[in-house]
Amino acid sequence: MVATSASPLLLAAAGGGGLLFRQLFDAPTGTFTYLLADVPSGVGVLIDPVFEQHERDLSLIRELGIALVASIDTHAHADHVTGSWLMHAATGCAIALAAAARAENVTQPLQHGDRISFGGRHLEVRSTPGHTDGCVSFVLDDQSMAFSGDALLVRGCGRCDFQQGNAHTLWRSITEQIFSLPDSCLLYPGHDYTGRTVTSVAEEKAFNARLGGSASERDFVGHMENMKLPHPGRIAEALPGNLRSGKPRQEAAEEAWAPLSRSYAGLPELLPGWVAEHLGGLTILDVRSAEEFEGPDGRIAGSQWIPLPELEARRGEISTGKPAVVVCHSGSRSALATQQLLKAGRGQVANLRGGLSRWGDEGYPLESATAS
């Protein structure tokens, strides 16, 4: 799928500019994921997705109306499994990784000098081995920002003691491919563990403790070869997984009771059309006030009514024999109610996306209080 023009939401989310940029974070692994989209076309790319954060990333992409053309990784990671295969399965986007990584399921193998286009923008691929032999960095077309993966971190760099790492090679990669960018170029790392989110070429040239200032290649190699770091805790899982581009060895059996999607806030949601077709097998839980439930806006036939302020005390009244779909006027209060039920251990529950307002707008019937 390729968008032909930006949605008003995408334009607003980008602040009216031509490029949308989001930096996302996975706390357990300290990994940054980056989403970029060309606003005029609505086309985007995702950099370094994390397997466990797939639903979060996909929800954001869908909510903003971005047509994803590629999920790309800076290297075959040793500390987390990529979400690229999951994103490919969900959107049809390309899976892009350095050809040197020799991973399976890659649909867009990358070489130094390649371009990854998204709408009217592109990323330049620069080979930056040394942390691994398959490391690449991505430079935005105007050289205002670059994504250095683990090759160069904020005031540090990737280790060189496994996965074909080599300190001499990494020195050349950083000094020739990253430090050759304009001093003003913002550098976005693959990881950080202390809350630092961005740096610049000028800063790292001056202050990077391993190769900044007056450090020589000899200084850098001496530092890197004497770090004596333990292997990453998830390396036995992460490396094999990433050499499959994140594809599970066995796909999990589909256990979902409905075609659920998740909002960027993380809540399971259902669209009115599916709910309307399956009303007989669902409990419709209306959490509006009494005045609304009995008022002129109407309600879905057969709804159970428990106002939101009473839900915690009365949730035992909700039938456990059917999945529950929670509704209110717009989907806001029902989202809170859905969250409360999930926290209380209710498994099969979802919010009606857009609420009764969207239900009515799409032509599904609402009954009046007098009709019941």
Secondary structure, DSSP 8 states (H G I E B T S, - for coil): ---SS--HHHHHHTTTSSEEEEEEEETTTTEEEEEEEETTTTEEEEES-BGGGHHHHHHHHHHHT-EEEEEE-SS--SSS-BSHHHHHHHH--EEEEEGGG--TT-SEEE-TT-EEEETTEEEEEEE--SSSTT-EEEEETTSSEEEEETTEETTEE---SSTT--HHHHHHHIIIIITTS-TT-EEEESB-SSS---EEHHHHHHH-TTTSTT--HHHHHHHHTT------TTHHHHHHHHTTTT--SS------SS--EE-TT--EEE-HHHHHHTGGG-EEEE-S-HHHHTSTT-B-TT-EE--GGGHHHHGGGS-SSS-EEEE-SSSHHHHHHHHHHHHTT--SEEEETTHHHHHHHTT---B-GGG-
